[in-house]
Amino acid sequence: MLRHALYSQSFRVLEPFFKEEGFSYLPLAYQFRKTEDWGWQTISLSLKNEGNQTYIDCHFGLRLNIVEQLVEPYARTLWENLAEDSTYQCSLLQFHKVEQSHLHLSRESDLDRLAAHIKDFFRREGFGLLGQWQELPRLHQWISRESKQPKALPGFSFLNCFRALAIASLIQVPDWEQKQRYYGQLLRDIDCPLMIREKYQEFSRQLATTALN
């Protein structure tokens, strides 16, 4: 109970910092969000338990409407919460192998240290990355590198493959067919149901026959 109370308090501690950067706190969604014409940037906190230890993980990412509009017709029967989904998210605990000790949470005195670490990360890198990922070629490069180890990524979703292919189509990468096969194989490697893989092939055919490629 104490840890959940501290978790809720961590949002209040961080709210003034993110508010200065244009983010609003959405308590029902447990996240900070900055809405733009093209979509939004999002920063959320979650509790992570390992044995007797509790950590705060910070997920940061963005939603690009242009990508979601392509994916949605093929994913709406496979996923329930598409309207609130992010196009891409990254975990702070996984980013550059951040030391978990910085995000350990057990008592109220941890909150200031935890908040200071999160603020420092976003000042140094986080806000810059969110800005870079708004550019589809930069996001494509980032996702291509990260998708090489999907099973090591917490929360890896089959929709990541749909979105990655949509982005590759929007920027008209020269090796699109190779990307299409790669993400299709990735769905098999992570043991996706046949229905999802068939929907991916349908999505691929649609992209291949439009002006995007």
C-alpha positions as CSV (number, residue, x, y, z in Angstrom):
1,M,0.0,0.0,0.0
2,L,2.8,2.4,0.9
3,R,4.6,1.8,-2.4
4,H,1.4,2.5,-4.4
5,A,0.9,5.7,-2.4
6,L,4.5,6.7,-3.2
7,Y,3.9,5.9,-6.9
8,S,0.9,8.3,-7.0
9,Q,3.0,10.9,-5.2
10,S,5.8,10.6,-7.8
11,F,3.5,12.1,-10.4
12,R,2.8,15.1,-8.2
13,V,6.5,15.6,-7.6
14,L,7.2,15.6,-11.3
15,E,4.2,17.5,-12.5
16,P,5.6,21.0,-12.2
17,F,8.8,20.0,-14.2
18,F,6.8,18.5,-17.1
19,K,4.3,21.3,-17.0
20,E,7.0,23.8,-17.8
21,E,7.8,21.7,-20.9
22,G,4.1,21.8,-22.1
23,F,3.0,18.5,-20.7
24,S,-0.4,18.0,-18.9
25,Y,-0.9,15.4,-16.2
26,L,-3.6,12.9,-17.1
27,P,-4.3,11.1,-13.8
28,L,-6.7,8.5,-15.3
29,A,-4.0,7.5,-17.8
30,Y,-1.1,7.7,-15.3
31,Q,0.9,9.8,-17.8
32,F,2.0,13.2,-18.8
33,R,1.0,14.2,-22.3
34,K,2.0,17.0,-24.7
35,T,-0.6,17.3,-27.6
36,E,0.5,18.5,-31.0
37,D,-1.2,18.8,-34.4
38,W,0.5,15.6,-35.5
39,G,-0.3,13.6,-32.4
40,W,1.3,13.7,-29.0
41,Q,4.4,13.0,-26.8
42,T,3.8,10.9,-23.7
43,I,5.7,10.2,-20.5
44,S,4.3,7.6,-18.1
45,L,5.5,6.0,-14.8
46,S,4.9,2.4,-13.8
47,L,5.7,0.2,-10.8
48,K,8.1,-2.7,-11.4
49,N,8.6,-5.4,-8.7
50,E,11.6,-7.7,-8.5
51,G,11.5,-9.9,-5.4
52,N,11.3,-7.5,-2.4
53,Q,12.5,-4.5,-4.4
54,T,10.2,-2.0,-6.1
55,Y,11.3,0.4,-8.9
56,I,9.7,3.2,-10.9
57,D,10.1,2.7,-14.6
58,C,9.5,5.6,-16.9
59,H,8.2,5.1,-20.4
60,F,8.5,7.8,-23.0
61,G,7.3,8.0,-26.5
62,L,4.9,9.5,-29.0
63,R,1.9,9.0,-31.2
64,L,2.1,9.9,-34.8
65,N,-1.4,10.2,-36.3
66,I,-0.1,9.6,-39.9
67,V,1.2,6.2,-38.8
68,E,-1.8,5.2,-36.8
69,Q,-4.2,6.1,-39.6
70,L,-2.5,3.5,-41.8
71,V,-2.4,0.8,-39.1
72,E,-5.8,1.2,-37.6
73,P,-8.0,-0.4,-40.3
74,Y,-5.9,-3.6,-40.0
75,A,-5.4,-3.6,-36.3
76,R,-8.9,-2.6,-35.0
77,T,-10.0,-6.2,-34.8
78,L,-6.8,-7.3,-33.1
79,W,-6.3,-4.6,-30.4
80,E,-8.8,-2.8,-28.2
81,N,-7.2,0.5,-27.2
82,L,-5.9,1.9,-30.4
83,A,-7.1,5.4,-29.8
84,E,-4.8,5.7,-26.8
85,D,-1.9,3.7,-28.2
86,S,1.5,5.2,-28.8
87,T,3.3,4.7,-32.1
88,Y,6.6,4.1,-30.2
89,Q,7.6,3.9,-26.5
90,C,10.9,3.4,-24.8
91,S,11.6,2.2,-21.2
92,L,14.0,4.2,-19.1
93,L,15.2,1.1,-17.2
94,Q,16.2,-0.4,-20.6
95,F,17.6,2.8,-22.1
96,H,21.4,2.7,-22.0
97,K,21.1,0.0,-19.3
98,V,20.2,2.6,-16.7
99,E,21.1,1.6,-13.1
100,Q,18.0,0.4,-11.3
101,S,19.3,1.8,-8.1
102,H,18.5,5.3,-9.4
103,L,14.8,4.3,-9.7
104,H,14.4,2.3,-6.5
105,L,11.3,3.2,-4.5
106,S,10.7,2.1,-0.9
107,R,10.3,5.3,1.2
108,E,9.2,8.9,0.8
109,S,12.8,10.1,0.9
110,D,13.4,8.2,-2.4
111,L,11.1,10.5,-4.3
112,D,13.4,13.5,-4.5
113,R,16.3,11.3,-5.7
114,L,14.1,9.5,-8.2
115,A,12.6,12.7,-9.5
116,A,16.0,14.3,-9.8
117,H,17.3,11.4,-11.9
118,I,14.3,11.5,-14.3
119,K,14.5,15.3,-14.7
120,D,18.2,15.0,-15.4
121,F,17.6,12.3,-18.1
122,F,15.0,14.4,-19.9
123,R,17.1,17.5,-19.8
124,R,20.1,15.7,-21.2
125,E,18.5,13.3,-23.7
126,G,14.8,12.5,-23.2
127,F,13.2,15.7,-24.6
128,G,15.8,15.7,-27.5
129,L,14.9,12.1,-28.4
130,L,11.2,12.8,-28.4
131,G,11.9,15.7,-30.8
132,Q,14.0,13.5,-33.1
133,W,11.4,10.7,-33.2
134,Q,8.8,13.1,-34.7
135,E,10.9,12.9,-37.8
136,L,10.0,9.6,-39.5
137,P,13.5,8.8,-40.9
138,R,15.0,9.2,-37.4
139,L,12.3,7.0,-35.9
140,H,12.7,4.4,-38.6
141,Q,16.5,4.2,-37.8
142,W,15.8,3.8,-34.1
143,I,13.1,1.1,-34.5
144,S,15.2,-0.8,-37.1
145,R,18.1,-1.0,-34.6
146,E,15.9,-1.9,-31.6
147,S,13.8,-4.6,-33.4
148,K,16.9,-6.8,-33.7
149,Q,16.2,-8.0,-30.1
150,P,12.4,-7.9,-29.7
151,K,12.2,-10.7,-27.1
152,A,14.5,-8.6,-24.8
153,L,12.2,-5.6,-25.0
154,P,9.5,-5.4,-22.3
155,G,6.0,-4.9,-23.7
156,F,7.0,-5.7,-27.3
157,S,3.8,-5.8,-29.3
158,F,3.0,-7.3,-32.6
159,L,1.7,-3.9,-33.6
160,N,5.3,-2.7,-33.5
161,C,5.8,-4.7,-36.8
162,F,2.8,-3.1,-38.4
163,R,3.9,0.4,-37.4
164,A,7.5,-0.2,-38.4
165,L,6.4,-1.2,-41.9
166,A,4.0,1.7,-42.1
167,I,6.9,4.1,-41.3
168,A,9.2,2.4,-43.9
169,S,6.4,2.9,-46.5
170,L,5.8,6.6,-45.6
171,I,9.5,7.4,-46.1
172,Q,9.8,5.1,-49.1
173,V,12.9,3.2,-48.0
174,P,14.7,1.5,-50.9
175,D,14.8,-1.9,-49.1
176,W,11.1,-1.9,-48.4
177,E,10.5,-5.5,-49.5
178,Q,13.4,-6.7,-47.3
179,K,11.8,-4.8,-44.4
180,Q,8.4,-6.4,-45.2
181,R,9.9,-9.9,-45.0
182,Y,11.9,-9.1,-41.9
183,Y,8.9,-7.9,-39.9
184,G,6.8,-10.8,-41.1
185,Q,9.5,-13.2,-39.9
186,L,9.7,-11.3,-36.6
187,L,6.0,-12.0,-36.1
188,R,6.7,-15.7,-36.6
189,D,9.7,-15.6,-34.2
190,I,7.6,-14.1,-31.4
191,D,4.9,-16.8,-32.0
192,C,2.1,-14.5,-33.1
193,P,-1.2,-16.3,-33.9
194,L,-1.9,-17.1,-37.6
195,M,-4.7,-14.5,-37.7
196,I,-2.3,-11.7,-36.9
197,R,0.3,-12.9,-39.5
198,E,-2.4,-13.1,-42.1
199,K,-3.6,-9.6,-41.3
200,Y,0.0,-8.4,-41.6
201,Q,0.3,-9.9,-45.1
202,E,-3.0,-8.1,-46.0
203,F,-1.6,-4.9,-44.6
204,S,1.6,-5.4,-46.6
205,R,-0.2,-6.0,-49.9
206,Q,-2.2,-2.8,-49.4
207,L,1.0,-0.7,-48.7
208,A,2.7,-2.3,-51.7
209,T,-0.1,-1.3,-54.1
210,T,-0.5,2.3,-52.9
211,A,1.5,5.4,-53.9
212,L,3.5,5.0,-50.7
213,N,6.0,2.7,-52.4
